[in-house]
Amino acid sequence: MERERLNWVAGLRTHMLVAVGSCLAMIVSVYGFSEVLGKSNIQLDPSRVAAQVVSGIGFLGAGTIFFWRKEVIRGLTTAAALWAVASIGLAIGGGLYTAGITTTLLVLIILALMKPLEKKIFKNSEVTRHSLTLKFFPEKISLKQIETSMESIGLNVLEMKMKKIREEDTDADFLFELVIMGEAKKLLDLADKMKSHEGIHSLSYN
């Protein structure tokens, strides 16, 4: 629910499915082959399935990590939460209820309560997030030109999103809408630098 509230890729249903799936995998590993244990030369190693779940969840977690540039990485906490939830599922499936419940409470504390505390402790180093939305004609100005303008003013980008849109008040087939999040002053400097460019359709600051 905490990840869902922040609108991350891996929300409530994803975490629930990971927990339930890993729990079932562990139950199958521990109890699913009991009927063959009485046969000669048959041994059961429940840890093999658990090891596969722990390594396999990395592929799902990697899908939640977003790289824009080398200094901007998003989604690490969500990926770590998925890994922790998979481990909780394995613990519950293996009958370690106390360990599973305790870890669940610890994960909830880390996700929900540590963030406000972290902001309070590191408030002096935190960059206030503001956004600048640019609508531009791709045939008149390129992303490389915009990036060069950002670098020239030393803008440290926290996050960027871009999508293709249509505007009724222009003859162009389409526009690009680019949302840049970062420090307020630098975003305003970028707006001043870009507003006179003929490739810019509109600018808005929030």
NORLINTA-V559970 format. One record per pair of residues at least 24 apart in sequence whose C-alpha atoms are under 8 Angstrom apart, sorted by the first residue. I is the first residue (numbers start at 0). GAP is how many residues later the second one is. Records with the same first field share a line. If there is no record, write none. Layout:
BEGIN
I->GAP ; GAP
END
This chain:
BEGIN
1->109 ; 110
2->75
7->67 ; 70
8->55
9->54 ; 68
14->67 ; 70
17->64 ; 67 ; 68 ; 71
18->66 ; 67 ; 68 ; 69 ; 70 ; 71
19->69
20->68
21->31 ; 64 ; 65 ; 67 ; 68 ; 71
22->63 ; 65 ; 66 ; 67 ; 68 ; 69 ; 70 ; 71
23->65 ; 69
24->24 ; 25 ; 28 ; 65 ; 68
25->24 ; 63 ; 64 ; 67 ; 68
26->66 ; 67
29->64
49->40
52->33
53->29 ; 32 ; 33
56->25 ; 26 ; 29
57->25
67->91 ; 92
71->85 ; 86 ; 87
80->26
126->55 ; 56
127->54 ; 55 ; 56
128->29 ; 52 ; 53 ; 54 ; 55
129->51 ; 52 ; 53 ; 54 ; 57 ; 75 ; 76
130->48 ; 49 ; 50 ; 51 ; 53 ; 56 ; 74 ; 75
131->47 ; 48 ; 49 ; 55 ; 59 ; 71 ; 72 ; 73 ; 74
132->44 ; 45 ; 46 ; 47 ; 70 ; 71 ; 72
133->42 ; 43 ; 44 ; 45 ; 66 ; 67 ; 68 ; 69 ; 70
134->40 ; 41 ; 42 ; 43 ; 65 ; 66 ; 67 ; 68
135->39 ; 40 ; 41 ; 63 ; 64 ; 65 ; 66
136->35 ; 37 ; 38 ; 39 ; 62 ; 63 ; 64
137->37 ; 38 ; 61
138->60
139->58 ; 59
140->58 ; 59
148->41 ; 44 ; 45
149->40
152->33 ; 36 ; 37
153->32
154->27 ; 28 ; 31 ; 32
155->26 ; 27
156->24 ; 25 ; 26
157->24
END
